[in-house]
């Protein structure tokens, strides 16, 4: 079975407080990016071995730590399935805050459910995905969701961005989750994201914010520079996505951008 494991962007990301379990309480709206995806292939195999192969963007990660392999092992342990052959064509940059690895893991769970005929429903698939990460459950539903808790508590939101142009950019450097959270300053938001997104998009800038931006921009000036380029090119709204180094912007018209040569660029119409 082959799945296009699309990535996501975060519309606003408020870090509310640090929890007793070591995680942080969040408030964010996650949106799927249909045109930017990894290709995940999952097949049944003989015995009980899990094989993994990869092409595309090289991720410096041993197979046993790969989220796809961990997802397959979780399904073996929980449901006693047999062997699984995993193949990944990696196209979504990592260390970007786009959830590429999480999407791949969720695609693996969804595909195993199909190829082994487990007939698991979406709430069950979502709960399984949540055992692997905070944003993995989002990719089971893959529609705009208000995400709270550590990101795994979701409720659908109405958001119509049809006809706008989406640009995703990333410099040739990443930001680790540990670095991002080590410098963030939790604060209780005064307004809900679900209320803020009902306003005109032109009013979002500076109001719908990502709490990671101040210290990440200070430590990584090139990321800050890219945001300045996006805003200066006529974006209705531009922001860092998640806790990584990617940024996104929304436009009325397809923009013409002048970016540093090593910048990753994805453009699609919503």
C-alpha positions in Angstrom: 0.0 0.0 0.0 1.3 3.4 -0.9 0.4 6.6 1.0 1.3 10.2 0.3 2.2 11.3 3.8 1.6 15.0 3.7 3.1 17.5 6.1 1.4 20.2 8.2 1.8 23.8 9.2 0.9 25.5 12.5 -1.3 28.5 12.5 -0.2 30.1 15.7 1.5 28.1 18.5 1.1 29.2 22.1 3.1 27.4 24.8 0.8 27.8 27.8 2.6 26.1 30.6 5.0 23.3 31.5 3.3 20.2 32.8 4.2 17.9 35.6 4.9 15.1 33.1 7.7 17.2 31.5 5.6 18.1 28.4 4.3 21.6 27.7 0.6 22.5 27.4 0.0 23.9 23.9 -2.6 25.7 21.8 -2.2 25.6 18.1 -4.2 25.1 14.9 -2.7 22.5 12.5 -3.4 22.6 8.8 -2.5 19.9 6.3 -0.3 20.8 3.3 -1.6 18.5 0.6 1.1 19.1 -2.0 4.2 18.6 0.2 4.5 14.9 1.2 6.7 11.9 1.7 5.8 8.6 -0.1 5.3 5.8 2.3 5.0 2.2 1.0 3.9 -0.6 3.4 3.6 -4.3 2.5 3.1 -7.6 4.4 6.2 -9.8 4.5 7.0 -13.3 5.5 8.0 -14.1 9.1 7.9 -11.3 11.7 10.8 -9.1 10.5 10.5 -5.4 9.9 12.6 -4.2 6.9 13.1 -0.5 6.2 14.6 1.2 3.1 14.8 4.9 2.2 15.5 7.2 -0.7 15.2 10.9 -1.2 16.3 13.3 1.5 18.8 11.5 3.7 17.9 11.4 7.4 20.8 10.7 9.7 18.9 8.4 12.0 19.5 4.7 12.7 16.6 2.5 11.5 15.6 1.4 15.1 14.9 5.1 16.0 12.9 5.8 12.8 9.3 6.6 13.6 8.0 4.3 10.8 9.9 1.3 12.3 8.7 2.2 15.8 5.1 2.4 14.4 5.4 -1.0 12.9 6.7 -2.5 16.1 3.9 -0.9 18.1 1.4 -2.6 15.7 3.2 -5.9 16.1 3.2 -5.7 19.9 -0.4 -4.6 20.1 -2.1 -6.8 17.5 0.3 -9.7 16.8 0.7 -8.9 13.1 3.5 -10.6 11.1 6.3 -9.1 9.1 6.3 -5.6 7.5 8.3 -4.1 4.6 8.6 -0.4 4.9 9.9 2.0 2.1 10.2 5.7 2.4 10.8 8.3 -0.3 11.7 11.3 1.9 10.7 14.7 0.4 9.6 16.8 3.4 12.6 18.5 5.1 13.3 17.3 8.7 14.1 19.6 11.6 11.6 21.9 10.0 8.5 21.9 12.2 6.5 20.4 9.4 5.7 17.1 11.1 7.2 14.9 8.3 8.4 12.1 10.5 5.1 12.1 12.5 3.1 11.9 9.2 5.3 9.0 8.1 4.6 7.2 11.3 0.9 7.7 11.1 0.8 6.6 7.5 2.5 3.4 8.6 -0.1 2.7 11.2 -2.9 3.5 8.8 -1.4 1.3 6.1 -0.8 -1.7 8.4 -4.4 -1.4 9.5 -5.4 -1.8 5.9 -2.9 -4.5 4.7 -3.6 -6.7 7.7 -7.3 -6.0 7.7 -7.5 -4.9 11.4 -10.6 -2.7 10.8 -9.5 -0.2 13.4 -11.5 3.1 13.6 -10.0 6.6 13.5 -10.2 7.2 17.3 -8.2 3.9 17.8 -5.7 4.8 15.1 -5.4 8.3 16.6 -4.7 6.8 20.1 -2.0 4.5 18.7 -0.4 7.4 16.8 -0.4 9.5 20.0 2.0 6.9 21.6 4.6 7.9 19.1 4.4 11.7 19.3 2.4 14.8 20.0 1.4 15.7 16.5 1.1 12.2 15.0 -2.7 11.9 15.8 -3.4 14.9 13.6 -2.5 13.0 10.5 -5.2 10.4 11.1 -7.8 13.1 10.5 -5.7 15.4 8.3 -8.2 18.4 8.4 -7.8 21.7 10.2 -7.8 21.0 14.0 -7.4 23.0 17.1 -4.8 21.1 19.1 -4.3 21.4 22.8 -2.8 19.3 25.6 0.7 18.4 24.3 -0.9 18.6 20.8 -2.8 15.3 20.8 -6.2 16.7 22.0 -8.0 17.8 18.8 -11.2 19.5 17.8 -12.1 20.4 14.2 -12.1 24.1 13.2 -13.7 25.8 10.2 -11.1 27.6 8.1 -11.5 28.5 4.5 -8.3 29.5 2.8 -9.4 28.4 -0.7 -7.7 30.2 -3.5 -4.8 31.6 -1.5 -1.2 30.7 -2.3 0.8 28.9 0.3 4.6 29.2 0.4 6.8 27.0 2.6 10.5 27.8 3.0 13.3 26.4 5.0 17.0 27.4 5.3 19.7 24.8 5.2 19.7 24.4 8.9 17.3 22.8 11.4 16.1 23.4 14.9 15.8 20.5 17.3 12.8 20.1 19.6 15.1 20.3 22.6 16.6 23.6 21.4 13.1 25.0 20.7 11.6 24.2 24.1 14.7 25.1 26.1 14.3 28.8 25.3 10.6 29.2 25.2 8.7 31.3 27.8 5.3 29.8 28.5 2.4 32.3 28.9 -1.3 32.0 29.1 -2.9 33.5 25.9 -5.4 36.2 26.4 -7.4 35.3 23.3 -8.4 31.9 21.8 -7.0 31.0 18.4 -10.4 29.9 17.3 -11.6 33.5 17.8 -8.6 35.1 16.2 -8.9 33.1 13.0 -12.4 34.5 12.4 -10.8 37.9 11.8 -9.6 39.1 8.4 -6.3 37.4 7.4 -4.8 40.8 6.9 -5.0 41.4 10.7 -3.4 38.1 11.7 0.3 39.3 11.5 1.5 40.1 15.0 -1.7 38.8 16.6 -1.6 35.1 15.8 1.9 34.3 17.0 4.4 31.4 17.4 5.9 31.6 20.8 9.1 29.9 19.6 10.0 32.8 17.2 11.8 35.2 19.5 14.5 32.9 20.8 14.8 30.9 17.6 15.2 34.1 15.5 17.9 35.3 18.0 19.8 32.1 17.7 19.2 31.6 13.9 19.3 35.0 12.1 18.8 33.3 8.7 15.4 32.1 9.8 14.5 35.6 10.9 15.8 36.9 7.6 13.5 34.5 5.6 10.5 35.8 7.5 11.4 39.3 6.7 11.6 38.4 3.0 8.2 36.7 3.1 6.6 39.7 4.8 8.3 42.1 2.5 7.1 40.2 -0.6 3.5 41.0 0.1 2.5 38.1 2.3 -0.9 38.5 4.0 0.5 36.4 6.9 3.9 34.8 7.6 5.1 32.7 10.5 7.4 30.0 11.7 5.8 26.5 11.6 5.9 24.4 14.7 9.2 24.3 16.6 11.4 23.9 13.5 13.2 26.1 11.0 10.5 26.2 8.3 8.3 29.2 7.7 5.2 29.6 5.7 3.3 32.5 4.2 -0.2 33.1 2.7 -0.7 35.3 -0.4 -3.6 36.5 -2.6 -1.5 36.1 -5.7 1.4 33.8 -6.6 4.5 35.6 -5.3 7.8 36.1 -7.0 10.5 35.5 -4.4 14.2 36.1 -4.3 15.6 33.6 -1.8 19.1 32.5 -0.8 20.3 29.7 -3.1 20.2 26.9 -0.4 16.6 27.6 0.6 14.0 24.9 0.3 10.9 26.2 -1.4 7.4 24.8 -1.9 4.5 26.7 -3.4 0.9 25.5 -3.9 -2.5 27.0 -4.3 -5.0 26.1 -1.6 
